[in-house]
């Protein structure tokens, strides 16, 4: 792989008001993401970046004026990493996510960090000083070969080891099983693997939109041709029966395993730290949110 293009840029503000279900503010210390996931849901951002290069091959490192009065974010939910990975490999050198955490330290802000990296271990002490901090790792397979086909982030074993270290250090952790690839993602096996080291298990279906629909369909055709009829049914015929059946199956599995199962649960309700993980189904959550808005 060729080296990514790295640019340093100045921005007015690092916090943006957000309508994400998981935070009132979204915070992205970088533009672009060199983890280059094949299915990147954030690749739509490319058109706002001025970069002609393909998504995944560039990254802009953001510099901002030090956050004034960080106390005004006390009790607010900040989601770090909505359209980038705040612990991409460049963070090791540029430390902009670390700078952000240092500026917010002691503010009382409630942070959620989403990553596919174990570089976050470097900042464990800083992160655990935040009230109710939550760190989420995306893990959508236990098969390292499939993982390598899909992204350039840390291996699954490194992500799971980082999750375990945070869990045992007293930080709330999430295993984000996303995106679930029909017929490939071993959801139950992942739940079994992580249920002793996380507080939440979030489930999200694979959506195929834009340019990466062709990329993923071509990949399935090449590597998993037996699944092509299923993918055709889901992504061309828009048939949701696979997801409905998976939802019912996982609900029954959760009951057998002694885990709670919720659909689009309100994440702000805090669970007992020592409780078994809560499984939250976010299938088609964007559309559910949109239709809920329309009904208002
Ligand atoms: S880690 Fe997230 S933002 Fe980065 S390429 Fe993957 S999906 Fe996109």
Boltz pocket constraint, residues with backbone or C-beta under 6 A from the ligand:
constraints:
  - pocket:
      binder: B
      contacts: [[A, 33], [A, 34], [A, 35], [A, 36], [A, 37], [A, 39], [A, 40], [A, 41], [A, 42], [A, 43], [A, 56], [A, 82], [A, 83], [A, 84], [A, 85], [A, 116], [A, 151], [A, 153]]
      max_distance: 6.0
